[in-house]
Amino acid sequence: MPQIEIKKKQPVAIIEEIAPFFAENLFGSKTRVRLLNLFLEYPKRPFYVREITRKVDAQLNSVRRELQNLIDSTIVKVVEGKIIPTENDDIKKKTEKKKYYIANEECPFFEEMRGMIKKMAILSNQTLVKELQEAGTLNLLLLSGKFIDNTDVASDILVVGDISEKKLQEAMQHLESQLAREVNYTYMPKDEFLYRLEVKDRFLVSLLQTDKVIMVNTLAFSI
């Protein structure tokens, strides 16, 4: 079993002082940012406009307007074809042609934009930090998985502390709304985390040894 390197340190928070970051200030609107998150997270998946509207939690007119902006910017392309399995609005009309939208991977700055969006997703988690701290005691907040483009990791977020389950769920739902995608998270009380660390729990070891971003750590050692 691989060893976890633990370095003793003073039990102080290591939250970096990062100025509040609002991606909509850069891209013009929350809806546009949520659309970018959606398309760049699932670049090979086509979406219908009604499905998009539900996922980004925005008004239909706003979604249509921002979709056109992304099409004009060549980040997204529109395709017409037969109804595909992702659509569930008109299941009976399987032979009908319908318009759908998909990321344009041939866009000359596609990878750069995808990398930027992932970095912005990490910065956006400063809001998550604040919500969790207000909901209880936050000892550790670790980002991995989709936040670092690693699909082999079982959890995107690890939360350690004493936080009410209801408040935690609300904070994660808020984050998913911002990112327009689902987030897999793991919560452990501090005592459980320390025990599983001591016995070298396989799941925890794999999570701590992968690439990660540590947003908060008030524990008495570095991870």
Buried (B, 14 or more C-beta within 10 A) or exposed (E): EEEEEEEEEEEEEEBEEEEEBBBEEEBEBBBBBBBBBBBBBBEEBBBBBBBBBEBBBBEEEBBEBBBEBBBEEEBBBBEEEEBEEEBEEEEEEEEEEBEBBBBBEEBEEBEEBBEBBBEBBBBBBBBBBBBBBEBEEBBBBBBBBBBBEEEEBEBBBBBBBEBEEEBBEEBBEEBBBBBBBEBEBBBBBBEEBBEBBEEEBEEBBBBBEBEBEBBBBBBEBEB
